[in-house]
Amino acid sequence: MVCNSCLRIAIAQVCVFSKPIVQLRNARKSLHVGLSLGHTWDRGFFRGISMMVDSSSAANRGPIADVFKEKNEDGGYVSGGWKSEDGKLSCGYASFRGKRVTMEDFYDIRNAKINGRTVYMFGIFDGHGGSRAAEYLKEHLFENLLKHPQFTADPKLAISETYKKTDADFLDSEKDTYRDDGSTASTAVLVGNHLYVANVGDSRTIVSKAGRAIPLSEDHKPNRSDERKRIESAGGVVMWAGTWRVGGVLAMSRAFGNRMLKQFVVAEPEIQDQVVDEEFELLVLASDGLWDVVPNEDAVSLAQTEEDPEAAARKLTEVAFTRGSADNITCIVVKFHKNKMDATNSPRN
């Protein structure tokens, strides 16, 4: 999203046009690489090499049935999926380094039993300036959420506080380094028949309801009128540098990490609460490597052509690549099986 040369050139603008909260000697971005992966394109499909499979600890994991074998080929591509034991959900994921030199996307898929209820969690984390922030979110965000004392009583409060705490924890863990990684987070947490979608940055989650694509998050772009007002009220500036950027540097207005811009680039999520009903068909969570070239409606149409959600995730990733996406591409597809959904749950008051 943000190249190191752009950051070195533009950091001077931050110091001139915003409050002097950083020093120039800390402006250099690290080229820290979380994964070193190559890629090829052969006869219309990807080949990928092994990348870490996202999983939770045995203590937090609820029953999962029909686990699909992860597809690892040669080229920085990985996919896989699972079905819940009760048959209510099936999920597939695909992640590809694409045309980028480094891989900065991470994802997490977990479930847990809390007070006798199964909770499902899905997350996309798209790093910039390095992979460390996105990797940290994969390792800690859902773990922190499960530990929040108000998680079952007030999920929205728990999610909001967990996002901000995890951001603070990450910044503290990096305080003795010269890195200044950042990351988006778009997460969907299913508690009973309530779906909580939280977003920071420009990854995105959409739902298909009765065949219609409905966004459940709104990208945090600096030129969004409310975001621009918030940034300028805090003493920052939004300027054009190939695209709209905070201080001429960062092409999103909210993110984890990014210490040098933290006064303006917050990790406070916007959260939507949806009651899952018979119209819910599928969810798509993805990094902007998909959304840059695949509109919401296309994503739903493409995902619906595949019965298997893993095949749907693979198709979305491949289509984004063939349409010219220049970024890492990672997506998760979650399908709801109407005949299996728990009818005993009622909406929260």
KEKE-3310 file (N, C-alpha, C; in steps of 0.2 Angstrom, whole numbers, plus 5000, padded with zeros to 4 digits):
npx = (5004:5009:5024:5042:5050:5041:5037:5049:5051:5039:5038:5043:5033:5024:5029:5029:5016:5009:5007:5022:5026:5034:5051:5063:5072:5066:5059:5061:5056:5054:5060:5055:5052:5039:5036:5044:5040:5038:5030:5020:5011:5001:4993:4980:4978:4983:4999:5005:5016:5020:5011:5009:4996:4981:4976:4968:4971:4970:4962:4954:4947:4932:4921:4925:4921:4924:4936:4945:4959:4972:4977:4993:5004:5016:5022:5017:5004:4990:4976:4961:4949:4934:4920:4908:4904:4890:4885:4880:4888:4900:4916:4929:4945:4958:4974:4986:5001:5003:5008:5016:5032:5034:5025:5011:4999:4988:4978:4964:4955:4944:4935:4926:4921:4910:4902:4894:4890:4894:4906:4910:4924:4931:4944:4953:4969:4978:4994:5005:5020:5027:5026:5024:5014:5002:5004:5005:4992:4985:4990:4985:4973:4960:4963:4964:4951:4943:4946:4941:4931:4918:4913:4903:4892:4891:4895:4899:4905:4915:4923:4926:4934:4944:4950:4956:4965:4973:4980:4987:4995:5002:5010:5017:5025:5033:5041:5055:5060:5065:5055:5039:5027:5010:4993:4977:4961:4948:4935:4923:4912:4903:4890:4879:4865:4869:4878:4893:4902:4917:4928:4943:4952:4955:4952:4938:4921:4908:4890:4880:4863:4848:4852:4858:4871:4878:4887:4895:4904:4913:4925:4940:4945:4956:4949:4936:4922:4919:4930:4940:4937:4939:4953:4958:4954:4961:4973:4980:4983:4976:4981:4984:4993:4997:4986:4973:4980:4985:4993:5000:5006:5000:4988:4975:4964:4962:4970:4979:4994:5007:5014:5020:5010:5000:4992:4982:4979:4969:4964:4951:4937:4924:4908:4896:4880:4872:4857:4857:4847:4835:4838:4852:4866:4879:4896:4909:4925:4939:4955:4961:4967:4958:4946:4950:4949:4938:4921:4908:4896:4900:4909:4900:4892:4902:4906:4894:4894:4900:4899:4907:4915:4928:4932:4926:4933:4945:4942:4938:4951:4959:4952:4953:4967:4969:4962:4971:4975:4987:4992:4994:4983:4969:4956:4941:4928:4912:4899:4881:4871:4855:4845:4851:4853:4852:4836:4832:4838:4835:4833:4844:4839)
npy = (4994:5006:5012:5011:5021:5031:5034:5039:5051:5058:5060:5072:5081:5078:5083:5096:5100:5095:5093:5093:5078:5068:5063:5065:5056:5044:5041:5031:5017:5000:4986:4974:4957:4946:4934:4925:4923:4916:4918:4910:4910:4899:4892:4897:4895:4896:4892:4887:4889:4883:4891:4897:4889:4896:4894:4891:4888:4872:4873:4883:4880:4875:4861:4855:4849:4839:4844:4852:4848:4858:4867:4868:4874:4879:4895:4905:4904:4899:4889:4884:4876:4873:4864:4867:4857:4855:4859:4871:4881:4884:4886:4894:4899:4909:4914:4925:4930:4937:4951:4957:4960:4956:4947:4953:4951:4944:4931:4925:4912:4906:4896:4895:4889:4897:4899:4888:4892:4892:4902:4910:4916:4927:4934:4947:4954:4966:4971:4986:4994:4984:4968:4965:4971:4966:4952:4952:4955:4944:4934:4939:4947:4940:4932:4941:4946:4935:4934:4945:4952:4956:4950:4941:4947:4960:4961:4971:4982:4975:4971:4984:4989:4979:4980:4993:4991:4980:4987:4997:4988:4982:4993:4996:4984:4987:4997:4999:4998:5002:5001:5004:4998:4995:4990:4985:4979:4968:4961:4947:4942:4929:4927:4916:4920:4933:4944:4952:4964:4972:4985:4992:5002:4999:4986:4974:4969:4960:4955:4943:4945:4937:4937:4950:4961:4967:4980:4978:4985:5001:5008:5015:5029:5043:5054:5053:5062:5063:5057:5065:5077:5073:5070:5083:5090:5085:5091:5086:5084:5081:5076:5076:5063:5055:5047:5051:5055:5053:5066:5066:5053:5040:5030:5027:5031:5025:5014:5000:5001:5011:5022:5035:5042:5041:5050:5054:5043:5032:5017:5014:5004:5004:4997:4985:4977:4963:4954:4937:4930:4920:4926:4928:4923:4922:4927:4938:4942:4952:4958:4974:4970:4962:4970:4982:4979:4971:4973:4974:4968:4959:4951:4944:4937:4929:4921:4914:4905:4894:4879:4875:4883:4885:4884:4895:4905:4903:4906:4920:4925:4922:4928:4942:4943:4941:4951:4961:4965:4973:4970:4961:4947:4942:4932:4927:4916:4914:4903:4902:4889:4887:4877:4872:4882:4888:4889:4892:4903:4919:4937:4949:4960)
npz = (5000:5004:4999:5003:4998:4995:5008:5014:5006:5008:5022:5027:5023:5033:5044:5042:5039:5050:5068:5077:5080:5077:5074:5061:5060:5063:5053:5043:5035:5039:5030:5034:5031:5032:5025:5012:4997:4981:4964:4951:4936:4928:4914:4918:4932:4949:4957:4972:4987:5003:5017:5033:5042:5048:5065:5080:5098:5105:5117:5115:5104:5096:5091:5075:5059:5044:5038:5026:5016:5015:5001:4994:4984:4972:4973:4982:4985:4994:5000:5008:5019:5029:5037:5049:5063:5066:5054:5051:5045:5032:5027:5017:5011:5003:4999:4991:4986:4974:4963:4971:4979:4992:5005:5014:5019:5031:5039:5049:5056:5067:5080:5096:5111:5122:5137:5134:5121:5104:5096:5081:5072:5060:5051:5042:5038:5033:5029:5029:5025:5030:5037:5050:5059:5054:5056:5070:5073:5068:5077:5090:5091:5091:5101:5112:5111:5115:5128:5134:5147:5145:5134:5130:5136:5131:5116:5106:5113:5118:5107:5102:5112:5112:5100:5101:5112:5108:5098:5105:5113:5102:5098:5109:5110:5099:5102:5104:5092:5075:5066:5058:5056:5049:5049:5042:5048:5046:5052:5056:5068:5074:5085:5092:5084:5080:5070:5071:5063:5061:5057:5052:5042:5025:5021:5018:5022:5015:5013:5006:5003:5000:4987:4985:4985:5000:5008:5023:5029:5029:5019:5026:5021:5018:5011:5014:5020:5033:5039:5035:5041:5055:5055:5052:5062:5072:5070:5058:5041:5025:5009:4992:4984:4973:4977:4989:5004:5021:5028:5016:5016:5021:5014:5019:5032:5045:5055:5062:5072:5064:5071:5069:5064:5073:5080:5071:5063:5068:5078:5080:5079:5066:5069:5064:5068:5064:5062:5059:5047:5037:5025:5023:5014:5010:5016:5012:5015:5013:5008:5001:4989:4982:4982:4975:4961:4960:4960:4973:4969:4959:4966:4975:4965:4958:4969:4972:4961:4965:4974:4984:4997:4998:4985:4980:4986:4980:4967:4967:4971:4960:4949:4953:4952:4938:4933:4935:4948:4958:4971:4986:4988:4997:5003:5012:5012:5018:5020:5023:5029:5027:5030:5041:5051:5068:5074:5087:5093:5097:5092:5100:5112)
capx = (5000:5014:5031:5046:5053:5036:5037:5054:5050:5033:5038:5044:5027:5020:5032:5028:5009:5005:5010:5029:5025:5039:5057:5064:5077:5062:5054:5063:5051:5058:5058:5054:5048:5036:5036:5047:5036:5038:5024:5020:5004:5002:4987:4974:4977:4989:5002:5007:5020:5017:5011:5006:4989:4978:4972:4968:4973:4965:4958:4949:4943:4926:4921:4925:4921:4925:4941:4948:4966:4975:4981:4999:5008:5023:5021:5015:4997:4987:4969:4959:4942:4931:4913:4906:4901:4883:4882:4877:4892:4906:4921:4935:4950:4963:4978:4991:5006:5002:5013:5020:5038:5033:5018:5010:4992:4987:4970:4963:4949:4944:4929:4927:4915:4909:4896:4890:4888:4899:4907:4915:4928:4935:4948:4958:4973:4982:4999:5008:5026:5030:5021:5024:5007:4996:5005:5003:4984:4983:4992:4983:4967:4955:4964:4962:4944:4940:4948:4938:4926:4911:4913:4896:4887:4891:4900:4901:4909:4921:4926:4929:4940:4949:4954:4961:4970:4978:4984:4991:4999:5007:5014:5022:5029:5038:5044:5062:5062:5064:5050:5033:5022:5003:4989:4970:4958:4941:4933:4916:4911:4896:4888:4872:4862:4871:4885:4897:4907:4921:4933:4948:4956:4952:4949:4931:4917:4901:4886:4874:4856:4843:4855:4860:4878:4877:4893:4895:4910:4915:4933:4942:4949:4957:4945:4929:4921:4919:4937:4945:4936:4942:4960:4960:4952:4967:4979:4983:4981:4974:4983:4985:5000:4995:4979:4972:4984:4985:5000:5004:5009:4996:4982:4970:4963:4962:4975:4983:5001:5008:5016:5021:5004:4995:4987:4977:4977:4967:4962:4944:4933:4916:4905:4889:4877:4867:4854:4857:4841:4835:4841:4859:4868:4887:4900:4915:4930:4945:4960:4960:4969:4952:4942:4953:4947:4932:4916:4905:4891:4904:4911:4894:4890:4907:4906:4888:4894:4904:4896:4912:4917:4935:4933:4924:4938:4950:4940:4939:4958:4961:4949:4957:4974:4968:4960:4976:4977:4994:4993:4993:4976:4967:4949:4938:4921:4908:4892:4876:4866:4848:4841:4854:4853:4848:4830:4830:4841:4831:4837:4845:4835)
capy = (5000:5012:5010:5015:5027:5036:5037:5044:5057:5062:5061:5079:5084:5077:5087:5103:5101:5093:5094:5090:5073:5063:5065:5063:5050:5038:5040:5026:5011:4994:4981:4968:4953:4940:4928:4926:4919:4918:4916:4909:4909:4893:4889:4900:4894:4898:4887:4890:4885:4882:4896:4895:4888:4899:4890:4893:4883:4867:4875:4888:4878:4871:4856:4857:4843:4839:4849:4851:4848:4865:4867:4871:4873:4883:4902:4909:4903:4894:4889:4878:4877:4868:4864:4866:4850:4856:4860:4878:4885:4881:4892:4893:4905:4909:4920:4925:4936:4941:4954:4961:4957:4953:4945:4957:4949:4938:4930:4921:4909:4902:4896:4894:4888:4902:4898:4884:4894:4892:4908:4909:4922:4927:4941:4949:4959:4968:4975:4990:4996:4978:4963:4964:4973:4961:4946:4953:4955:4937:4931:4942:4950:4936:4929:4946:4947:4929:4936:4951:4950:4958:4948:4938:4952:4966:4960:4977:4985:4971:4972:4990:4990:4974:4983:4998:4988:4977:4992:4999:4982:4981:4999:4995:4979:4989:5004:4999:4996:5008:4999:5008:4994:4996:4985:4985:4973:4968:4955:4946:4938:4927:4925:4914:4922:4939:4944:4958:4965:4977:4987:4997:5002:4998:4979:4975:4963:4961:4950:4942:4943:4937:4938:4956:4962:4973:4981:4978:4990:5006:5009:5021:5033:5050:5059:5052:5068:5063:5055:5071:5082:5071:5071:5090:5093:5083:5094:5083:5086:5076:5079:5071:5061:5049:5046:5055:5052:5057:5069:5064:5047:5034:5030:5025:5035:5022:5008:4998:5003:5018:5026:5042:5045:5039:5055:5055:5037:5028:5010:5013:5001:5005:4990:4984:4972:4961:4947:4932:4927:4916:4929:4927:4917:4921:4933:4939:4946:4952:4963:4978:4967:4960:4975:4986:4977:4967:4976:4970:4964:4954:4946:4939:4933:4924:4917:4910:4900:4888:4877:4874:4890:4886:4885:4902:4910:4903:4909:4927:4927:4921:4934:4948:4943:4941:4958:4966:4968:4973:4969:4954:4946:4937:4932:4922:4916:4910:4901:4900:4884:4889:4872:4870:4887:4887:4893:4893:4909:4925:4943:4952:4966)
capz = (5000:5005:4998:5008:4995:4996:5015:5015:5003:5011:5029:5028:5023:5039:5049:5040:5039:5056:5074:5077:5084:5076:5072:5054:5060:5064:5047:5039:5036:5038:5024:5037:5027:5036:5021:5006:4992:4974:4961:4944:4933:4923:4912:4921:4939:4953:4961:4978:4992:5010:5021:5040:5042:5054:5069:5087:5102:5107:5122:5112:5098:5097:5086:5068:5055:5037:5037:5019:5015:5012:4994:4994:4978:4971:4970:4986:4985:4999:5001:5012:5022:5034:5039:5056:5064:5066:5047:5050:5042:5029:5026:5013:5011:4998:5000:4986:4986:4968:4960:4976:4981:4999:5007:5020:5021:5035:5040:5055:5056:5074:5084:5103:5116:5128:5141:5130:5114:5099:5093:5075:5071:5054:5051:5036:5041:5027:5032:5025:5028:5033:5038:5057:5062:5052:5059:5077:5074:5068:5083:5096:5091:5093:5108:5116:5112:5119:5136:5137:5152:5143:5127:5129:5138:5126:5111:5102:5118:5119:5101:5101:5117:5111:5094:5104:5117:5104:5094:5110:5114:5097:5098:5115:5108:5094:5104:5104:5085:5070:5061:5059:5052:5051:5046:5042:5051:5044:5056:5057:5074:5074:5092:5091:5077:5079:5067:5072:5058:5063:5052:5053:5036:5018:5019:5018:5022:5012:5014:5001:5006:4995:4980:4984:4989:5005:5012:5031:5032:5024:5019:5029:5016:5020:5008:5017:5023:5041:5041:5034:5047:5061:5055:5052:5069:5076:5068:5053:5034:5020:5003:4986:4982:4969:4979:4995:5009:5028:5028:5010:5017:5021:5009:5023:5038:5051:5055:5068:5071:5061:5077:5068:5062:5077:5082:5066:5061:5074:5077:5083:5073:5065:5070:5062:5071:5060:5064:5054:5046:5031:5018:5023:5010:5011:5018:5009:5019:5008:5008:4995:4983:4979:4981:4970:4954:4960:4964:4978:4966:4956:4971:4976:4959:4957:4975:4971:4956:4967:4980:4989:4998:4996:4977:4979:4988:4975:4961:4968:4971:4953:4945:4955:4948:4930:4931:4936:4955:4959:4978:4989:4988:5002:5005:5016:5010:5023:5018:5028:5027:5030:5034:5047:5056:5074:5075:5094:5095:5096:5092:5106:5113)
cpx = (5004:5021:5036:5049:5048:5036:5043:5054:5044:5033:5039:5038:5023:5023:5030:5021:5005:5009:5017:5029:5030:5046:5059:5068:5073:5058:5055:5059:5056:5055:5057:5050:5045:5037:5040:5045:5037:5031:5024:5012:5005:4995:4981:4973:4984:4992:5005:5012:5017:5017:5008:4999:4986:4974:4972:4970:4968:4960:4952:4944:4937:4926:4921:4925:4922:4930:4944:4955:4968:4979:4987:5003:5014:5021:5017:5007:4995:4980:4967:4952:4940:4924:4912:4903:4893:4880:4880:4881:4897:4910:4926:4939:4955:4967:4984:4995:5005:5008:5018:5027:5038:5026:5016:5002:4992:4979:4970:4956:4948:4936:4931:4920:4915:4903:4891:4888:4895:4900:4912:4918:4932:4938:4953:4962:4978:4988:5002:5014:5030:5024:5020:5017:5002:4998:5004:4995:4982:4984:4988:4976:4961:4956:4962:4954:4940:4941:4944:4932:4919:4910:4905:4891:4886:4897:4903:4906:4916:4926:4930:4935:4946:4953:4959:4966:4975:4982:4989:4997:5005:5012:5019:5027:5035:5042:5051:5065:5062:5058:5044:5028:5015:4999:4981:4968:4951:4939:4925:4916:4904:4895:4881:4870:4864:4878:4887:4902:4911:4926:4937:4952:4952:4951:4942:4927:4910:4897:4881:4868:4851:4846:4858:4867:4877:4884:4891:4900:4911:4922:4934:4947:4950:4952:4938:4928:4922:4926:4941:4944:4939:4949:4962:4959:4958:4973:4983:4981:4980:4977:4984:4992:4999:4988:4979:4976:4984:4993:5004:5007:5005:4989:4975:4970:4963:4966:4977:4991:5002:5009:5016:5015:4998:4990:4981:4974:4975:4965:4955:4940:4926:4913:4898:4887:4871:4864:4854:4850:4841:4838:4848:4861:4876:4890:4906:4919:4936:4949:4958:4963:4964:4948:4944:4950:4941:4926:4912:4900:4895:4907:4906:4893:4895:4907:4900:4889:4898:4900:4900:4915:4925:4936:4931:4929:4944:4948:4940:4946:4960:4958:4952:4964:4973:4966:4965:4978:4985:4996:4992:4985:4974:4960:4947:4930:4917:4901:4888:4872:4859:4845:4845:4855:4849:4842:4828:4833:4836:4835:4838:4841:4840)
cpy = (5006:5010:5014:5021:5033:5039:5041:5051:5061:5063:5069:5083:5083:5082:5094:5105:5099:5094:5090:5084:5067:5066:5062:5057:5044:5037:5034:5020:5005:4990:4974:4963:4947:4934:4930:4921:4921:4916:4915:4909:4904:4891:4891:4898:4895:4891:4890:4886:4886:4889:4894:4894:4891:4894:4893:4887:4878:4869:4879:4885:4873:4865:4858:4850:4844:4845:4847:4852:4855:4863:4871:4869:4877:4890:4906:4909:4898:4895:4883:4880:4872:4869:4863:4859:4850:4857:4867:4882:4881:4887:4890:4900:4903:4915:4919:4931:4940:4944:4958:4957:4953:4952:4949:4956:4943:4937:4925:4918:4904:4901:4894:4893:4893:4901:4894:4886:4894:4899:4907:4916:4922:4934:4941:4954:4960:4973:4980:4993:4990:4974:4962:4965:4968:4954:4946:4952:4947:4933:4933:4945:4946:4933:4934:4947:4941:4931:4941:4949:4952:4955:4945:4943:4958:4966:4966:4981:4981:4971:4978:4991:4985:4977:4988:4996:4984:4982:4995:4994:4982:4987:4998:4990:4981:4995:5005:4998:5003:5006:5004:5005:4996:4991:4987:4979:4974:4961:4954:4941:4936:4924:4923:4916:4930:4940:4951:4959:4972:4979:4993:4997:5001:4990:4980:4969:4965:4955:4949:4940:4943:4939:4945:4957:4968:4974:4981:4982:4995:5008:5015:5025:5040:5055:5058:5058:5068:5061:5061:5076:5080:5072:5078:5093:5091:5086:5091:5086:5080:5079:5073:5070:5054:5047:5050:5051:5056:5059:5068:5057:5041:5035:5027:5030:5032:5015:5006:5000:5010:5023:5033:5046:5044:5044:5056:5048:5032:5021:5009:5010:5004:4998:4990:4977:4969:4954:4943:4929:4922:4919:4929:4921:4916:4927:4932:4944:4946:4958:4968:4975:4964:4966:4981:4985:4973:4970:4972:4965:4958:4949:4941:4935:4928:4919:4912:4905:4894:4886:4876:4881:4891:4887:4892:4906:4909:4907:4917:4929:4927:4927:4940:4948:4944:4948:4964:4969:4967:4972:4962:4953:4940:4938:4926:4922:4911:4909:4899:4895:4885:4883:4870:4876:4886:4891:4895:4900:4914:4931:4946:4959:4972)
cpz = (5000:5004:5002:5005:4996:5003:5017:5012:5007:5018:5031:5028:5030:5044:5048:5041:5045:5062:5074:5081:5083:5074:5065:5055:5061:5058:5043:5040:5035:5033:5027:5033:5032:5032:5015:5001:4985:4971:4954:4942:4927:4921:4916:4928:4943:4955:4967:4983:4999:5014:5028:5039:5049:5058:5076:5092:5103:5112:5120:5107:5099:5091:5079:5064:5048:5035:5030:5019:5012:5006:4994:4988:4977:4969:4975:4987:4990:4999:5005:5015:5027:5034:5046:5057:5064:5059:5046:5045:5038:5027:5021:5013:5006:4999:4995:4986:4980:4965:4965:4978:4988:5000:5014:5022:5026:5036:5046:5055:5063:5076:5091:5106:5122:5131:5137:5123:5110:5096:5087:5074:5064:5053:5045:5039:5035:5029:5027:5029:5031:5035:5046:5061:5060:5055:5066:5078:5073:5074:5090:5096:5094:5100:5113:5117:5116:5127:5138:5141:5150:5136:5126:5131:5133:5121:5107:5107:5118:5113:5100:5106:5115:5105:5097:5108:5113:5100:5099:5112:5109:5097:5103:5113:5103:5096:5104:5097:5081:5065:5063:5055:5054:5047:5047:5046:5049:5047:5056:5063:5074:5081:5092:5084:5076:5076:5068:5067:5060:5058:5054:5046:5030:5016:5020:5019:5019:5013:5008:5004:5001:4988:4980:4988:4993:5008:5019:5034:5027:5025:5022:5025:5018:5017:5010:5021:5030:5043:5040:5039:5053:5061:5055:5059:5074:5075:5062:5046:5030:5013:4998:4984:4979:4970:4986:5000:5016:5028:5022:5010:5016:5018:5013:5030:5045:5050:5062:5067:5069:5067:5075:5066:5067:5080:5077:5064:5066:5073:5080:5077:5072:5065:5068:5065:5067:5063:5058:5053:5039:5025:5018:5019:5011:5013:5014:5013:5014:5009:5001:4989:4979:4977:4976:4963:4954:4964:4968:4974:4962:4961:4974:4971:4958:4963:4974:4966:4959:4974:4986:4991:4997:4989:4976:4980:4983:4969:4961:4968:4964:4949:4947:4952:4941:4928:4933:4942:4956:4966:4980:4989:4993:5003:5009:5013:5015:5020:5023:5025:5030:5033:5040:5053:5062:5075:5082:5096:5093:5096:5099:5106:5113)
residu = (MET:VAL:CYS:ASN:SER:CYS:LEU:ARG:ILE:ALA:ILE:ALA:GLN:VAL:CYS:VAL:PHE:SER:LYS:PRO:ILE:VAL:GLN:LEU:ARG:ASN:ALA:ARG:LYS:SER:LEU:HIS:VAL:GLY:LEU:SER:LEU:GLY:HIS:THR:TRP:ASP:ARG:GLY:PHE:PHE:ARG:GLY:ILE:SER:MET:MET:VAL:ASP:SER:SER:SER:ALA:ALA:ASN:ARG:GLY:PRO:ILE:ALA:ASP:VAL:PHE:LYS:GLU:LYS:ASN:GLU:ASP:GLY:GLY:TYR:VAL:SER:GLY:GLY:TRP:LYS:SER:GLU:ASP:GLY:LYS:LEU:SER:CYS:GLY:TYR:ALA:SER:PHE:ARG:GLY:LYS:ARG:VAL:THR:MET:GLU:ASP:PHE:TYR:ASP:ILE:ARG:ASN:ALA:LYS:ILE:ASN:GLY:ARG:THR:VAL:TYR:MET:PHE:GLY:ILE:PHE:ASP:GLY:HIS:GLY:GLY:SER:ARG:ALA:ALA:GLU:TYR:LEU:LYS:GLU:HIS:LEU:PHE:GLU:ASN:LEU:LEU:LYS:HIS:PRO:GLN:PHE:THR:ALA:ASP:PRO:LYS:LEU:ALA:ILE:SER:GLU:THR:TYR:LYS:LYS:THR:ASP:ALA:ASP:PHE:LEU:ASP:SER:GLU:LYS:ASP:THR:TYR:ARG:ASP:ASP:GLY:SER:THR:ALA:SER:THR:ALA:VAL:LEU:VAL:GLY:ASN:HIS:LEU:TYR:VAL:ALA:ASN:VAL:GLY:ASP:SER:ARG:THR:ILE:VAL:SER:LYS:ALA:GLY:ARG:ALA:ILE:PRO:LEU:SER:GLU:ASP:HIS:LYS:PRO:ASN:ARG:SER:ASP:GLU:ARG:LYS:ARG:ILE:GLU:SER:ALA:GLY:GLY:VAL:VAL:MET:TRP:ALA:GLY:THR:TRP:ARG:VAL:GLY:GLY:VAL:LEU:ALA:MET:SER:ARG:ALA:PHE:GLY:ASN:ARG:MET:LEU:LYS:GLN:PHE:VAL:VAL:ALA:GLU:PRO:GLU:ILE:GLN:ASP:GLN:VAL:VAL:ASP:GLU:GLU:PHE:GLU:LEU:LEU:VAL:LEU:ALA:SER:ASP:GLY:LEU:TRP:ASP:VAL:VAL:PRO:ASN:GLU:ASP:ALA:VAL:SER:LEU:ALA:GLN:THR:GLU:GLU:ASP:PRO:GLU:ALA:ALA:ALA:ARG:LYS:LEU:THR:GLU:VAL:ALA:PHE:THR:ARG:GLY:SER:ALA:ASP:ASN:ILE:THR:CYS:ILE:VAL:VAL:LYS:PHE:HIS:LYS:ASN:LYS:MET:ASP:ALA:THR:ASN:SER:PRO:ARG:ASN)
# end
